[in-house]
Amino acid sequence: MNMHRAHFVRVSSTNELAKSMVDSGQEPPFVVTADTQTHGRGRRGRTWTSDLGGVWMTLVVHASGSTSQVPLLTGLAVAETIEAETEKSALIKWPNDVLVRGAKVAGILCEREHKGDVAGPLVIGVGGNVNNPPPAGELVIPATSVADLAERPVDLETFTTGLVERVVQTIDSYAADPSDAWLDAINDRLAYRDQVVTLSAEGRADEVGSVRRVAPDGSLVVEVDGAERAVMSGAVSLRACATENGVVR
């Protein structure tokens, strides 16, 4: 794959560095990777621990039209890469996490800045636990690593290169043919599908509903109180509910 790659030992955030490179005249497509991040970010400003041994990267590409499907397409590529390395099934937790056996392995943060009415390139950040010990402590979702799942150390450079190639290929293939096959592939891997979850949004009381599917625009269709509705990624996060005999505890 012929793409400029800038690698650093330590950065604050690969997404922030990539955006500054765009501002300095670096033309997409390119990728930024780092051994560690000191201020890795997740969605809604959450901190992402980024220790040595993980994959911390940002891919910058030109994009036209709607990009709401890109986090899920990236999640699909990440899931496939993890499966190829571990032979374990990986699921996409809408809108931007990848889980294996209920534990988080990777997260995705897509950003796009505008200058006036002009949209800039798409900045796709991926952070994943590979050989690094997964974060411990009280986590909303437990964490694991690719090495733990594979039960052996992983060649980080080969894994990173393969991941970049698969993300690019997936996004390019979707742009060339945005058929229902991509939506089917995402829904086949959708975590918590037909399960009860808690929907959380800032400034609103939590709600309990059932995950149904991802819609063509990338929104999540949930059923709450017997009615289906679509929720967008910027507003809502979700977590699995504990149930007993089908009843939420």
Buried (B, 14 or more C-beta within 10 A) or exposed (E): EEBEBBEBEEBEBBBBBBBEBBEEEBEBBBBBBBBBBEEBBBBEEEEBBBBEBBBBBBBBBEBEEEBBBBBBBBBBBBBBBBBEBBEBEBBBBBBBBBBBEEBBBBBBBBBBEEEEEEBBBBBBBBBBBBBBBBBEEEEEEEBBBBBBBBEEEBEBEEBBBBBBBBBBEBBEBBBEEBEEEBBEBBBEBBBBBEEBBBBBBEEEEEBEBBBBBBBEEBBBBBBEEEEEEBBEBEBBBBEBBEEEEEEEE
